[in-house]
Amino acid sequence: MTVQQGVFKEKELRVIVSKDSGYWHLSVSHPTRYPTWDEIKEVRYKYLPNNITVGLLFPPKEEYVNVHKNCFHLWEVKKGKIILA
């Protein structure tokens, strides 16, 4: 599968795929509600490489930005960069 960066329409969802500072980033939004877990999962596996791990991350409160209330962001997590307790 060749991964393409860009803006895509997936049913009612808007999907944006980019590679920022060497990390894959996917945002998924719906115009009137939160995307469901199944929708998020579906676009993750459709639009990002299968051999990476991505997560829904929460930065420190002072760095949190919420431009679109119904948007979620998935960021690539590099091996050795995540701490699991």
Order of alpha helices (4+ residues) and beta strands (2+ residues): beta-beta-beta-alpha-beta-beta
